[in-house]
Amino acid sequence: MSVFTHVTLGTKDLNRATAFYDEILPPLGLKRLINVPGKASAWGVDQPALVVLYPIDGEDASSGNGVTIGLQAPTPQAVDEVHRLSLKAGATDEGAPGPRPVAKDAYAAYIRDLDGHKICIGYRPTE
């Protein structure tokens, strides 16, 4: 099991970024799996692993804004527990645990750690 679920990168120009990644990722065996016009595109083998988007907070993208580190959880219950423990330890809630439309049966929660880094705790069943 990998420790990561996905990586998210902010962009200032989604069309340009999508064209760029469409161009460079095929040699790695990655293809575009999601395209939400004006919002986001995502690539992977069979599940989205690299997501490029306009930062959801509306601020300009930078090398940090729009970046999310995704950590793989073994069960949805583990997502709930890590979210609960994170808030108890002083993290900020960035998205309550629940289903996510990025993959079939995906379940995730988002927090900002004590330094403000955005972390996704996610569960995706293997098929």
C-alpha positions as CSV (number, residue, x, y, z in Angstrom):
1,M,0.0,0.0,0.0
2,S,1.3,3.4,-0.9
3,V,1.3,6.2,1.7
4,F,0.0,8.7,-0.9
5,T,-3.4,8.9,-2.7
6,H,-2.7,11.8,-5.0
7,V,-0.9,15.1,-5.5
8,T,-2.7,18.4,-6.3
9,L,-1.0,21.3,-8.1
10,G,-2.5,24.8,-8.4
11,T,-2.4,26.6,-11.8
12,K,-2.9,30.1,-13.1
13,D,-4.0,28.8,-16.5
14,L,-5.9,25.4,-16.6
15,N,-6.0,25.1,-20.3
16,R,-2.3,25.6,-20.6
17,A,-1.5,23.2,-17.7
18,T,-3.8,20.6,-19.1
19,A,-2.2,20.7,-22.5
20,F,1.2,20.5,-20.9
21,Y,0.5,17.4,-18.8
22,D,-1.4,15.8,-21.6
23,E,1.8,16.1,-23.6
24,I,4.4,14.9,-21.0
25,L,2.6,12.2,-19.1
26,P,1.8,9.5,-21.6
27,P,5.4,8.1,-21.6
28,L,4.8,7.5,-17.9
29,G,1.7,5.5,-18.6
30,L,-0.5,8.2,-17.3
31,K,-3.7,9.4,-19.0
32,R,-6.2,12.2,-18.3
33,L,-9.1,10.6,-16.4
34,I,-11.0,13.7,-15.3
35,N,-11.7,17.0,-17.0
36,V,-13.9,19.5,-15.2
37,P,-13.9,22.6,-17.5
38,G,-12.8,25.7,-15.7
39,K,-11.9,23.8,-12.6
40,A,-9.6,20.8,-12.7
41,S,-8.0,18.0,-14.7
42,A,-6.6,14.8,-13.4
43,W,-4.3,12.0,-14.6
44,G,-3.4,8.5,-13.5
45,V,-3.3,4.9,-14.6
46,D,-6.8,3.8,-13.4
47,Q,-7.4,6.4,-10.7
48,P,-6.6,10.1,-10.5
49,A,-3.2,10.5,-9.0
50,L,-2.1,14.0,-10.2
51,V,-4.6,16.8,-10.2
52,V,-4.1,20.3,-11.6
53,L,-6.7,22.9,-10.6
54,Y,-7.5,26.5,-9.8
55,P,-7.0,26.9,-6.1
56,I,-10.4,26.4,-4.4
57,D,-9.9,29.4,-2.1
58,G,-9.8,31.8,-5.1
59,E,-6.3,33.0,-4.4
60,D,-3.5,32.9,-7.0
61,A,-1.8,29.6,-7.5
62,S,1.8,29.4,-6.2
63,S,4.2,26.7,-5.5
64,G,2.3,26.1,-2.3
65,N,-1.3,27.3,-2.8
66,G,-3.3,24.5,-4.3
67,V,-0.9,21.8,-3.2
68,T,-2.5,19.0,-1.2
69,I,-0.6,15.9,0.1
70,G,-2.9,12.9,0.1
71,L,-2.3,10.1,2.6
72,Q,-3.9,6.6,2.0
73,A,-6.1,5.2,4.7
74,P,-7.0,1.5,4.9
75,T,-10.7,2.1,5.7
76,P,-13.2,4.9,5.8
77,Q,-13.2,4.5,9.6
78,A,-9.5,5.2,9.6
79,V,-10.2,8.5,7.7
80,D,-12.7,9.4,10.4
81,E,-10.3,8.6,13.2
82,V,-7.3,10.5,11.7
83,H,-9.5,13.5,11.1
84,R,-10.8,13.4,14.7
85,L,-7.3,13.0,16.1
86,S,-5.9,15.8,13.9
87,L,-8.5,18.3,15.1
88,K,-7.9,17.2,18.7
89,A,-4.2,17.9,18.2
90,G,-4.8,21.4,16.9
91,A,-5.3,21.0,13.1
92,T,-7.9,23.0,11.2
93,D,-10.8,21.3,9.5
94,E,-10.6,21.8,5.7
95,G,-13.3,19.3,4.8
96,A,-15.3,16.8,7.0
97,P,-15.0,13.1,6.3
98,G,-17.3,11.9,3.5
99,P,-17.7,10.5,0.0
100,R,-15.6,12.2,-2.7
101,P,-16.4,12.1,-6.5
102,V,-12.8,11.6,-7.6
103,A,-13.0,7.8,-7.7
104,K,-15.6,5.1,-7.2
105,D,-16.4,4.7,-3.4
106,A,-13.7,7.3,-2.5
107,Y,-14.0,8.7,1.0
108,A,-11.8,11.4,2.4
109,A,-11.3,14.3,4.9
110,Y,-9.1,17.4,4.7
111,I,-7.1,19.2,7.4
112,R,-4.4,21.8,7.6
113,D,-1.6,20.8,9.9
114,L,-0.1,23.0,12.5
115,D,2.1,24.7,9.9
116,G,-0.8,25.2,7.5
117,H,0.0,22.4,5.1
118,K,-3.2,20.9,3.5
119,I,-3.5,17.2,4.0
120,C,-6.1,14.8,2.6
121,I,-6.7,11.5,4.4
122,G,-8.3,9.3,1.8
123,Y,-9.6,5.8,1.3
124,R,-10.1,4.2,-2.1
125,P,-11.0,0.5,-2.2
126,T,-8.9,-1.6,-4.5
127,E,-10.9,-3.4,-7.2
